[in-house]
Amino acid sequence: MNEPVVFLYNVELFRKKLLRRTITVVSLFIIFVVYNSLQVPGEERPRFFMVFGPLLALFFWFLSKNYKKQVEILSSGKVEISGGMLKQFDANGNCATVRLKDIESITSDKFRSYDRIVIETSEKIHPLVNIKDRENLIKILERESGVVSKIDPVEVNLFHSKTIYYFIPSILLAIAFLIEPIRERWKFLTADLCGLVLSINMLLYLLYQPEKENHTINQFSLKRRLLFISFVVFIFQVYTHLKNAGLINSN
């Protein structure tokens, strides 16, 4: 192949999906924080917002930084095949290369609802996400490398249509709390308990939800951010319960 073949990213699709996902995550976080603030005694709310105000700002900063960075990469980046090499350019002009003859595996799958191609060599794994003309790219990779691509049909999303089922314990407890005869009979059934169970439910859900490896730097993944936030909320709730029970002296 003498003439270089250039593939661009599907920026518009990315913007649409990322905006929808960001609105969902922000809405869930705000609802979660507001709900838990209502479970805190009035005199403790200023301290609650002193903790979660900066945390909320930090969360928005991460989302904004991540959004701008990815849009910049997709808008300015490209994938090029020429001279027996696959070259992936980012927004800064940096280039990651893979020699086509070194390819050992080509896998087509879904990653966070985006089409992805995962190229493996003996030295590294190279993911290509959200390429516009993915099918043509796969055909060229197969022809130049002599490797037949395979399809991984498994799609893993952190939040999906069955997420609600994982929160059935919290939902049942909330329904029981709203029914006055049950609430009167079970004195331990309080709004604070519902909030605490919801936090535990969220932590367990996030801990055991699978997440596909993105093969890039992932220390600030969505799952890890939500786990951190949920854990901070849980610690604050436990502290409040212990203080209300007189087990912690605030003096």
Salt bridges, closest charged atoms under 4 A:
GLU44 OE1 - ARG47 NH1 3.93
GLU44 OE2 - LYS243 NZ 2.49
GLU80 OE1 - LYS78 NZ 3.76
ASP102 OD1 - ARG99 NH2 2.92
ASP109 OD2 - ARG116 NH2 2.73
ASP109 OD2 - LYS212 NZ 3.22
ASP115 OD1 - LYS110 NZ 2.85
ASP115 OD1 - ARG134 NH1 3.85
GLU135 OE2 - ARG134 NH2 3.37
GLU144 OE2 - ARG143 NE 3.57
ASP152 OD2 - LYS212 NZ 3.32
GLU184 OE1 - LYS187 NZ 3.30
GLU211 OE2 - ARG112 NH2 3.36
